[in-house]
């Protein structure tokens, strides 16, 4: 099974590529406080249908370019 993560599109300026910001909560080993960790992924958007602010589900794939290793599976929620 390939990894799937949910994130928000922060940039759609490239052709067939979007930058997706993924946030996750990590528990601190000693203080037991939850910390917010962020990562940005370049994802392939074949039909150029994603816009900045959209919530999307991305799936891990084979390397498509130097930085792209993810594909947009579906758009969960459109930006207002």
Secondary structure, DSSP 4 states (H G I P E B T S, - for coil): ---EEEEEEEEEEETTEEEEEEEEEEE-TTT--EEEEEEEEEEE-TT----TT-EEEEEE-S--SSSEEEEEEEEEE---
